[in-house]
Amino acid sequence: MSDLNFKATNIKCMGCVNNIREGLQNINGVTSVEVALETGLVDVSGDDLSAQAIIDKLASLGYPVA
């Protein structure tokens, strides 16, 4: 298992946090997603994670990586 950490932008409310969690859970290999509303940090855990797939998904959800 590995962990990847990202700093995303535009995270303004718990709705944003939930959108990110739900969106990233659909990526193959992702087992958990933690999002810090205050800091914009997104921590993703799982097996055989693709950083680029996560970055692309965050951008498509409206939360590009800083």
mmCIF file of the C-alpha atoms, coordinates in Angstrom:
data_MODEL
# 
_entry.id   MODEL 
# 
loop_
_atom_site.group_PDB 
_atom_site.id 
_atom_site.type_symbol 
_atom_site.label_atom_id 
_atom_site.label_alt_id 
_atom_site.label_comp_id 
_atom_site.label_asym_id 
_atom_site.label_entity_id 
_atom_site.label_seq_id 
_atom_site.pdbx_PDB_ins_code 
_atom_site.Cartn_x 
_atom_site.Cartn_y 
_atom_site.Cartn_z 
_atom_site.occupancy 
_atom_site.B_iso_or_equiv 
_atom_site.pdbx_formal_charge 
_atom_site.auth_seq_id 
_atom_site.auth_comp_id 
_atom_site.auth_asym_id 
_atom_site.auth_atom_id 
_atom_site.pdbx_PDB_model_num 
ATOM 1  C CA . MET A 1 1  ? 0.000   0.000  0.000   1.00 0.00 ? 1  MET A CA 1 
ATOM 2  C CA . SER A 1 2  ? 1.177   3.502  -0.716  1.00 0.00 ? 2  SER A CA 1 
ATOM 3  C CA . ASP A 1 3  ? 0.133   7.033  0.163   1.00 0.00 ? 3  ASP A CA 1 
ATOM 4  C CA . LEU A 1 4  ? 0.084   10.053 -2.117  1.00 0.00 ? 4  LEU A CA 1 
ATOM 5  C CA . ASN A 1 5  ? -0.448  13.627 -0.955  1.00 0.00 ? 5  ASN A CA 1 
ATOM 6  C CA . PHE A 1 6  ? -1.693  16.559 -2.994  1.00 0.00 ? 6  PHE A CA 1 
ATOM 7  C CA . LYS A 1 7  ? -2.487  20.226 -2.390  1.00 0.00 ? 7  LYS A CA 1 
ATOM 8  C CA . ALA A 1 8  ? -5.741  20.984 -4.210  1.00 0.00 ? 8  ALA A CA 1 
ATOM 9  C CA . THR A 1 9  ? -7.350  24.370 -4.810  1.00 0.00 ? 9  THR A CA 1 
ATOM 10 C CA . ASN A 1 10 ? -10.976 25.579 -4.639  1.00 0.00 ? 10 ASN A CA 1 
ATOM 11 C CA . ILE A 1 11 ? -11.935 23.424 -1.640  1.00 0.00 ? 11 ILE A CA 1 
ATOM 12 C CA . LYS A 1 12 ? -14.399 25.695 0.152   1.00 0.00 ? 12 LYS A CA 1 
ATOM 13 C CA . CYS A 1 13 ? -16.930 23.544 2.007   1.00 0.00 ? 13 CYS A CA 1 
ATOM 14 C CA . MET A 1 14 ? -17.817 20.054 3.160   1.00 0.00 ? 14 MET A CA 1 
ATOM 15 C CA . GLY A 1 15 ? -19.670 19.531 -0.118  1.00 0.00 ? 15 GLY A CA 1 
ATOM 16 C CA . CYS A 1 16 ? -16.339 19.979 -1.903  1.00 0.00 ? 16 CYS A CA 1 
ATOM 17 C CA . VAL A 1 17 ? -14.716 17.505 0.476   1.00 0.00 ? 17 VAL A CA 1 
ATOM 18 C CA . ASN A 1 18 ? -17.445 14.934 -0.209  1.00 0.00 ? 18 ASN A CA 1 
ATOM 19 C CA . ASN A 1 19 ? -17.187 15.456 -3.998  1.00 0.00 ? 19 ASN A CA 1 
ATOM 20 C CA . ILE A 1 20 ? -13.455 14.788 -3.865  1.00 0.00 ? 20 ILE A CA 1 
ATOM 21 C CA . ARG A 1 21 ? -13.836 11.702 -1.675  1.00 0.00 ? 21 ARG A CA 1 
ATOM 22 C CA . GLU A 1 22 ? -16.534 10.215 -3.909  1.00 0.00 ? 22 GLU A CA 1 
ATOM 23 C CA . GLY A 1 23 ? -14.700 11.085 -7.121  1.00 0.00 ? 23 GLY A CA 1 
ATOM 24 C CA . LEU A 1 24 ? -11.359 9.651  -6.066  1.00 0.00 ? 24 LEU A CA 1 
ATOM 25 C CA . GLN A 1 25 ? -12.863 6.460  -4.608  1.00 0.00 ? 25 GLN A CA 1 
ATOM 26 C CA . ASN A 1 26 ? -13.762 5.497  -8.201  1.00 0.00 ? 26 ASN A CA 1 
ATOM 27 C CA . ILE A 1 27 ? -10.105 5.328  -9.270  1.00 0.00 ? 27 ILE A CA 1 
ATOM 28 C CA . ASN A 1 28 ? -8.650  1.822  -9.439  1.00 0.00 ? 28 ASN A CA 1 
ATOM 29 C CA . GLY A 1 29 ? -6.527  0.960  -6.429  1.00 0.00 ? 29 GLY A CA 1 
ATOM 30 C CA . VAL A 1 30 ? -7.765  3.741  -4.154  1.00 0.00 ? 30 VAL A CA 1 
ATOM 31 C CA . THR A 1 31 ? -8.735  2.421  -0.723  1.00 0.00 ? 31 THR A CA 1 
ATOM 32 C CA . SER A 1 32 ? -9.087  5.648  1.273   1.00 0.00 ? 32 SER A CA 1 
ATOM 33 C CA . VAL A 1 33 ? -9.245  9.397  0.738   1.00 0.00 ? 33 VAL A CA 1 
ATOM 34 C CA . GLU A 1 34 ? -8.790  12.058 3.412   1.00 0.00 ? 34 GLU A CA 1 
ATOM 35 C CA . VAL A 1 35 ? -9.397  15.727 2.626   1.00 0.00 ? 35 VAL A CA 1 
ATOM 36 C CA . ALA A 1 36 ? -8.490  18.627 4.930   1.00 0.00 ? 36 ALA A CA 1 
ATOM 37 C CA . LEU A 1 37 ? -10.943 21.462 4.305   1.00 0.00 ? 37 LEU A CA 1 
ATOM 38 C CA . GLU A 1 38 ? -8.757  24.068 6.012   1.00 0.00 ? 38 GLU A CA 1 
ATOM 39 C CA . THR A 1 39 ? -5.529  23.314 4.145   1.00 0.00 ? 39 THR A CA 1 
ATOM 40 C CA . GLY A 1 40 ? -6.671  21.735 0.877   1.00 0.00 ? 40 GLY A CA 1 
ATOM 41 C CA . LEU A 1 41 ? -4.499  18.697 1.486   1.00 0.00 ? 41 LEU A CA 1 
ATOM 42 C CA . VAL A 1 42 ? -5.736  15.488 -0.121  1.00 0.00 ? 42 VAL A CA 1 
ATOM 43 C CA . ASP A 1 43 ? -4.224  12.219 1.119   1.00 0.00 ? 43 ASP A CA 1 
ATOM 44 C CA . VAL A 1 44 ? -4.900  9.134  -0.972  1.00 0.00 ? 44 VAL A CA 1 
ATOM 45 C CA . SER A 1 45 ? -4.021  5.579  0.078   1.00 0.00 ? 45 SER A CA 1 
ATOM 46 C CA . GLY A 1 46 ? -4.157  2.415  -1.962  1.00 0.00 ? 46 GLY A CA 1 
ATOM 47 C CA . ASP A 1 47 ? -2.349  -0.080 -4.134  1.00 0.00 ? 47 ASP A CA 1 
ATOM 48 C CA . ASP A 1 48 ? -0.693  0.705  -7.485  1.00 0.00 ? 48 ASP A CA 1 
ATOM 49 C CA . LEU A 1 49 ? -1.843  4.319  -7.370  1.00 0.00 ? 49 LEU A CA 1 
ATOM 50 C CA . SER A 1 50 ? -1.392  6.563  -10.386 1.00 0.00 ? 50 SER A CA 1 
ATOM 51 C CA . ALA A 1 51 ? -0.536  10.106 -9.312  1.00 0.00 ? 51 ALA A CA 1 
ATOM 52 C CA . GLN A 1 52 ? -1.455  11.407 -12.759 1.00 0.00 ? 52 GLN A CA 1 
ATOM 53 C CA . ALA A 1 53 ? -4.885  9.737  -12.661 1.00 0.00 ? 53 ALA A CA 1 
ATOM 54 C CA . ILE A 1 54 ? -5.570  11.378 -9.307  1.00 0.00 ? 54 ILE A CA 1 
ATOM 55 C CA . ILE A 1 55 ? -4.357  14.784 -10.512 1.00 0.00 ? 55 ILE A CA 1 
ATOM 56 C CA . ASP A 1 56 ? -6.506  14.490 -13.645 1.00 0.00 ? 56 ASP A CA 1 
ATOM 57 C CA . LYS A 1 57 ? -9.566  13.465 -11.625 1.00 0.00 ? 57 LYS A CA 1 
ATOM 58 C CA . LEU A 1 58 ? -9.132  16.337 -9.174  1.00 0.00 ? 58 LEU A CA 1 
ATOM 59 C CA . ALA A 1 59 ? -8.924  18.771 -12.092 1.00 0.00 ? 59 ALA A CA 1 
ATOM 60 C CA . SER A 1 60 ? -12.021 17.302 -13.743 1.00 0.00 ? 60 SER A CA 1 
ATOM 61 C CA . LEU A 1 61 ? -13.908 17.718 -10.456 1.00 0.00 ? 61 LEU A CA 1 
ATOM 62 C CA . GLY A 1 62 ? -12.894 21.391 -10.317 1.00 0.00 ? 62 GLY A CA 1 
ATOM 63 C CA . TYR A 1 63 ? -10.124 21.101 -7.715  1.00 0.00 ? 63 TYR A CA 1 
ATOM 64 C CA . PRO A 1 64 ? -6.821  21.376 -9.617  1.00 0.00 ? 64 PRO A CA 1 
ATOM 65 C CA . VAL A 1 65 ? -3.602  20.538 -7.844  1.00 0.00 ? 65 VAL A CA 1 
ATOM 66 C CA . ALA A 1 66 ? -1.621  23.637 -6.897  1.00 0.00 ? 66 ALA A CA 1 
# 
